[in-house]
């Protein structure tokens, strides 16, 4: 490879990285609602889309039962990722469910609910809402490891939270398991899932790669717009004179 080719490839990779970084910043505004994350790292773009349907997982990472459930000792945890929970069977039966549907519809107005046995009765606490979710890498130096989804109640006082580590496992779903209490009202649980594996777009190497494809599409759209404007002015010159170019 000549020095000129090396410089061109370096320039292409630099532009591609800058575009990836810009795309990352744009997507960050949508992360909370869509459970999506896009991270540029070492000449590649790592994309996570937890709600994207697939043949094996038509609901994405969402549990088809409407909720995930973990039971450890005297603690029960129900949660759903990226959405509220749905209970068609086995709804939570506990007191203190006012923030998550009330006694008659307990569990359907939040995304994470924990119940602890106190004096022979289960007392519920809402610990997460999908609207207050944040997604990040488990390991910033290893995007292939997976992502962590943290949801909280969002209140200024007595804020509770649940962090779900979604590790990459292309073989199938394992868990959830290992429920831990990491604070006064903060919990953590682990889950292995194919949706913890990123889709990787590499822009390292010769040529323009995906960056060139993006530029090509952009130029085609611009050319189509100009062609449509020319045809419009040719067949409707009077309207074009009054309204200008489309």
DRENBARO-195915 format. One record per residue (C-alpha): x, y, z. Coordinates in pm, 1 decimal, padded with zeros to 6 digits. Each point is the difference from the previous one (the first is absolute). Layout:
BEGIN
pt east = X, north = Y, up = Z
...
# end
This chain:
BEGIN
pt east = 00000.0, north = 00000.0, up = 00000.0
pt east = 00139.5, north = 00339.0, up = -00098.3
pt east = 00029.1, north = 00296.4, up = 00232.8
pt east = -00284.2, north = 00173.2, up = -00185.0
pt east = -00232.2, north = -00298.6, up = 00046.3
pt east = 00083.7, north = -00013.5, up = 00369.7
pt east = -00084.0, north = 00368.1, up = 00036.7
pt east = -00330.9, north = -00042.9, up = -00185.3
pt east = -00097.4, north = -00300.6, up = 00213.6
pt east = 00095.4, north = 00188.3, up = 00315.3
pt east = -00211.6, north = 00296.1, up = -00111.0
pt east = -00294.8, north = -00227.0, up = -00082.9
pt east = 00022.7, north = -00169.9, up = 00338.2
pt east = 00017.0, north = 00336.4, up = 00175.0
pt east = -00313.6, north = 00124.3, up = -00176.6
pt east = -00175.3, north = -00328.7, up = 00070.5
pt east = 00090.0, north = 00019.9, up = 00367.5
pt east = -00126.4, north = 00357.6, up = 00023.6
pt east = -00326.7, north = -00099.2, up = -00167.6
pt east = -00034.0, north = -00295.2, up = 00237.0
pt east = 00059.0, north = 00227.2, up = 00297.2
pt east = -00267.6, north = 00240.5, up = -00126.5
pt east = -00240.7, north = -00290.2, up = -00051.4
pt east = 00074.9, north = -00115.1, up = 00353.5
pt east = -00090.3, north = 00340.8, up = 00142.8
pt east = -00326.8, north = 00007.6, up = -00198.3
pt east = -00100.4, north = -00347.8, up = 00113.1
pt east = 00070.6, north = 00083.8, up = 00363.3
pt east = -00310.0, north = 00222.8, up = -00002.4
pt east = -00209.3, north = -00306.5, up = -00089.7
pt east = 00160.6, north = -00253.6, up = 00231.1
pt east = -00238.2, north = 00035.4, up = 00292.8
pt east = -00313.9, north = -00075.2, up = -00201.8
pt east = 00131.5, north = -00251.0, up = -00251.5
pt east = 00268.9, north = -00189.7, up = 00193.7
pt east = 00250.2, north = 00067.4, up = -00276.3
pt east = 00367.5, north = 00078.8, up = 00025.0
pt east = 00261.3, north = 00076.8, up = -00263.2
pt east = 00364.6, north = 00026.9, up = 00105.0
pt east = 00303.7, north = 00074.0, up = -00220.4
pt east = 00305.2, north = -00189.5, up = 00123.0
pt east = 00331.0, north = -00076.3, up = -00172.8
pt east = -00098.0, north = 00044.1, up = -00365.2
pt east = -00339.0, north = -00166.7, up = 00041.8
pt east = -00354.7, north = 00091.6, up = 00093.5
pt east = -00171.0, north = -00226.2, up = 00255.8
pt east = -00379.9, north = 00006.6, up = -00019.0
pt east = -00243.6, north = -00138.5, up = 00255.8
pt east = -00375.8, north = -00003.8, up = -00062.2
pt east = -00172.4, north = -00191.3, up = 00278.5
pt east = -00353.5, north = 00030.3, up = -00136.3
pt east = 00077.7, north = -00096.2, up = -00360.3
pt east = -00207.9, north = -00308.4, up = -00096.7
pt east = 00167.1, north = -00310.1, up = -00141.7
pt east = -00126.1, north = -00345.4, up = -00107.6
pt east = 00103.8, north = -00160.0, up = 00330.0
pt east = -00094.3, north = 00300.8, up = 00211.8
pt east = -00303.1, north = 00177.5, up = -00154.3
pt east = -00022.3, north = 00235.9, up = 00298.8
pt east = 00369.9, north = 00072.4, up = 00020.2
pt east = 00137.5, north = -00031.0, up = 00348.9
pt east = -00344.5, north = 00047.9, up = 00156.7
pt east = -00125.9, north = -00308.3, up = 00180.9
pt east = -00281.4, north = -00168.5, up = -00192.6
pt east = -00171.7, north = -00066.6, up = 00333.3
pt east = -00021.9, north = 00373.4, up = 00057.5
pt east = 00255.7, north = -00006.0, up = 00282.4
pt east = 00315.8, north = -00160.5, up = 00134.9
pt east = -00005.5, north = -00142.2, up = 00351.0
pt east = 00276.6, north = -00067.9, up = 00252.0
pt east = -00045.4, north = -00154.0, up = 00345.1
pt east = 00285.8, north = 00004.3, up = 00250.5
pt east = -00060.1, north = -00090.4, up = 00364.4
pt east = -00283.5, north = 00225.8, up = 00120.4
pt east = 00022.2, north = 00245.1, up = -00290.0
pt east = -00201.9, north = -00010.6, up = -00322.9
pt east = 00079.9, north = 00214.5, up = -00301.2
pt east = -00211.7, north = 00058.8, up = -00309.7
pt east = 00127.6, north = 00213.1, up = -00285.4
pt east = -00029.5, north = 00065.9, up = -00370.7
pt east = 00262.7, north = 00162.0, up = -00219.5
pt east = -00083.1, north = 00302.6, up = -00215.0
pt east = -00372.5, north = -00006.4, up = 00081.4
pt east = -00254.2, north = -00042.3, up = 00277.3
pt east = -00086.3, north = -00341.9, up = 00132.0
pt east = -00307.0, north = -00198.3, up = -00106.6
pt east = -00155.1, north = -00269.4, up = 00218.9
pt east = -00232.5, north = -00246.4, up = -00168.7
pt east = 00068.2, north = -00247.5, up = 00279.0
pt east = 00158.1, north = -00005.8, up = 00346.1
pt east = -00027.4, north = 00372.9, up = 00078.7
pt east = 00186.3, north = 00130.1, up = 00306.1
pt east = -00196.3, north = -00027.6, up = 00321.7
pt east = 00139.7, north = 00242.2, up = 00250.5
pt east = -00073.7, north = 00319.0, up = 00188.1
pt east = 00156.4, north = 00333.4, up = -00087.7
pt east = -00064.6, north = -00019.8, up = -00374.3
pt east = -00150.3, north = 00348.2, up = -00034.4
pt east = 00272.0, north = 00119.8, up = -00240.3
pt east = -00035.9, north = -00300.1, up = -00228.5
pt east = -00370.0, north = -00050.7, up = -00066.5
pt east = -00153.7, north = -00029.5, up = 00345.1
pt east = -00127.6, north = -00313.7, up = 00175.4
pt east = -00233.2, north = -00110.5, up = -00280.7
pt east = 00247.2, north = 00051.3, up = -00287.1
pt east = 00331.7, north = -00031.8, up = 00176.2
pt east = 00300.9, north = -00012.2, up = -00231.0
pt east = -00131.6, north = 00157.5, up = -00319.8
pt east = 00094.1, north = 00364.4, up = 00063.1
pt east = 00374.6, north = -00043.1, up = 00040.5
pt east = 00297.2, north = -00184.9, up = -00146.1
pt east = 00154.2, north = -00143.9, up = 00316.3
pt east = -00158.5, north = -00105.4, up = 00327.5
pt east = 00162.4, north = -00164.4, up = 00300.4
pt east = -00180.5, north = -00173.0, up = 00286.8
pt east = 00152.3, north = -00087.8, up = 00335.6
pt east = -00162.9, north = -00215.9, up = 00261.7
pt east = -00065.3, north = 00194.9, up = 00318.0
pt east = -00191.6, north = -00158.7, up = 00286.1
pt east = -00136.3, north = -00274.2, up = -00221.6
pt east = -00122.9, north = 00239.8, up = -00270.6
pt east = 00159.2, north = 00120.2, up = -00323.1
pt east = 00052.9, north = 00376.7, up = -00017.0
pt east = 00060.3, north = 00142.0, up = -00348.3
pt east = 00221.0, north = 00287.4, up = -00109.0
pt east = 00015.3, north = 00147.0, up = -00349.5
pt east = 00365.3, north = 00022.3, up = -00102.5
pt east = -00008.8, north = 00081.9, up = -00371.1
pt east = -00186.1, north = 00167.6, up = -00284.9
pt east = 00081.8, north = -00049.9, up = -00368.4
pt east = -00031.3, north = 00375.5, up = -00051.9
pt east = 00296.7, north = 00044.5, up = 00236.5
pt east = 00234.3, north = -00247.1, up = -00167.1
pt east = 00362.7, north = 00043.4, up = -00096.1
pt east = 00207.3, north = -00242.3, up = -00205.1
pt east = 00379.4, north = -00020.9, up = 00005.6
pt east = 00282.0, north = -00243.9, up = -00065.3
pt east = 00084.1, north = -00255.2, up = 00269.4
pt east = 00367.3, north = 00055.9, up = -00080.7
pt east = 00092.3, north = 00318.3, up = -00187.2
pt east = 00321.4, north = -00165.1, up = -00121.5
pt east = -00179.3, north = -00310.0, up = -00128.7
pt east = -00329.6, north = 00074.2, up = -00181.3
pt east = -00036.9, north = -00369.7, up = -00084.7
pt east = -00071.3, north = -00073.1, up = 00367.2
pt east = -00353.2, north = 00141.6, up = -00015.5
pt east = -00205.5, north = 00280.5, up = 00148.7
pt east = -00148.2, north = 00101.8, up = 00332.4
pt east = -00352.5, north = 00140.4, up = 00018.3
pt east = -00067.2, north = 00208.9, up = 00308.7
pt east = -00354.4, north = 00105.7, up = 00080.3
pt east = -00108.3, north = 00210.3, up = 00295.0
pt east = -00309.9, north = 00147.5, up = 00155.8
pt east = 00116.2, north = 00348.0, up = -00093.2
pt east = -00112.4, north = 00175.4, up = 00317.2
pt east = 00220.2, north = 00253.2, up = 00174.1
pt east = -00050.5, north = -00174.0, up = 00334.9
pt east = 00023.9, north = -00369.1, up = 00086.0
pt east = 00110.6, north = -00088.3, up = -00352.2
pt east = 00023.5, north = -00372.3, up = -00069.2
pt east = 00160.4, north = -00172.5, up = -00295.9
pt east = 00064.1, north = -00328.6, up = -00176.2
pt east = 00303.6, north = -00067.8, up = -00218.9
pt east = -00025.8, north = -00292.2, up = -00241.9
pt east = 00327.9, north = -00119.2, up = -00149.3
pt east = -00068.5, north = -00152.3, up = -00342.4
pt east = 00310.0, north = -00198.6, up = -00091.7
pt east = 00063.5, north = -00119.7, up = -00353.1
pt east = -00091.9, north = -00365.9, up = -00054.9
pt east = -00072.4, north = -00105.8, up = -00356.9
pt east = -00105.4, north = -00349.1, up = 00114.0
pt east = -00324.6, north = 00108.8, up = 00164.8
pt east = -00160.4, north = 00151.5, up = 00308.5
pt east = 00129.4, north = -00079.8, up = 00348.1
pt east = -00139.2, north = 00148.0, up = 00318.5
pt east = -00085.8, north = 00235.1, up = 00145.3
pt east = 00194.7, north = -00097.9, up = 00308.5
pt east = 00224.4, north = 00133.1, up = 00279.0
pt east = -00227.5, north = 00264.1, up = 00151.7
pt east = 00207.7, north = 00239.5, up = 00209.8
pt east = -00088.7, north = 00295.7, up = 00216.1
pt east = 00268.3, north = 00261.4, up = -00059.3
pt east = -00145.7, north = 00292.8, up = 00192.8
pt east = -00281.3, north = 00107.2, up = 00227.6
pt east = -00252.6, north = -00044.5, up = -00281.2
pt east = 00218.5, north = -00101.4, up = -00293.1
pt east = 00006.0, north = -00346.7, up = -00151.9
pt east = 00199.4, north = -00177.1, up = -00270.5
pt east = -00070.4, north = -00311.8, up = -00202.7
pt east = 00185.4, north = -00181.5, up = -00279.4
pt east = -00135.2, north = -00137.4, up = -00325.8
pt east = 00171.0, north = -00168.6, up = -00294.8
pt east = -00167.1, north = 00062.2, up = -00334.3
pt east = 00079.9, north = 00015.7, up = -00374.3
pt east = -00114.9, north = 00363.6, up = 00006.2
pt east = 00297.9, north = 00077.3, up = 00219.9
pt east = 00216.5, north = -00062.7, up = -00307.7
pt east = 00057.1, north = 00310.5, up = -00212.6
pt east = -00030.0, north = 00039.0, up = -00373.1
pt east = 00343.9, north = 00119.1, up = -00106.9
pt east = 00063.8, north = 00226.5, up = -00298.1
pt east = 00369.4, north = 00025.3, up = -00077.2
pt east = 00147.3, north = 00293.3, up = -00189.2
pt east = 00364.6, north = -00105.2, up = 00017.3
pt east = 00180.9, north = -00101.5, up = -00316.2
pt east = 00018.9, north = 00094.7, up = -00364.2
pt east = -00260.1, north = 00199.3, up = -00181.8
pt east = -00289.6, north = 00199.7, up = 00126.4
pt east = -00191.3, north = -00289.7, up = 00155.5
pt east = -00334.3, north = 00083.3, up = 00160.1
pt east = 00092.1, north = 00368.1, up = 00005.2
pt east = 00021.2, north = -00005.9, up = -00380.1
pt east = -00335.6, north = -00176.6, up = -00014.1
pt east = -00151.6, north = 00275.4, up = 00214.0
pt east = 00142.1, north = 00271.5, up = -00225.9
pt east = -00124.7, north = -00185.1, up = -00310.2
pt east = -00353.4, north = -00021.7, up = 00139.7
pt east = 00010.4, north = 00367.6, up = 00095.4
pt east = 00110.7, north = 00101.3, up = -00350.0
pt east = -00269.5, north = -00219.0, up = -00159.3
pt east = -00267.2, north = 00166.8, up = 00213.1
pt east = 00131.9, north = 00343.4, up = -00094.4
pt east = 00007.3, north = -00096.5, up = -00368.8
pt east = -00356.2, north = -00131.6, up = 00019.3
pt east = -00115.6, north = 00323.8, up = 00160.5
pt east = 00161.4, north = 00209.1, up = -00273.6
pt east = -00144.6, north = -00223.2, up = -00273.8
pt east = -00348.1, north = 00025.6, up = 00151.2
pt east = 00035.5, north = 00378.6, up = 00010.9
pt east = 00103.0, north = 00012.4, up = -00365.6
pt east = -00295.2, north = -00215.0, up = -00110.0
pt east = -00237.2, north = 00209.5, up = 00211.3
pt east = 00118.9, north = 00325.8, up = -00157.5
pt east = -00020.2, north = -00151.4, up = -00351.2
pt east = -00361.0, north = -00118.2, up = 00027.9
pt east = -00129.4, north = 00274.8, up = 00232.9
pt east = 00193.5, north = 00315.9, up = -00092.0
pt east = -00277.6, north = 00234.0, up = 00120.2
pt east = -00011.9, north = -00158.1, up = 00348.0
pt east = 00379.0, north = -00005.2, up = 00015.0
pt east = 00014.7, north = 00371.4, up = -00083.6
pt east = -00235.6, north = 00077.7, up = 00286.3
pt east = 00121.4, north = -00250.7, up = 00260.3
pt east = 00361.9, north = -00045.2, up = -00083.1
pt east = 00182.2, north = -00330.2, up = 00005.2
pt east = -00155.2, north = -00286.1, up = 00200.1
# end
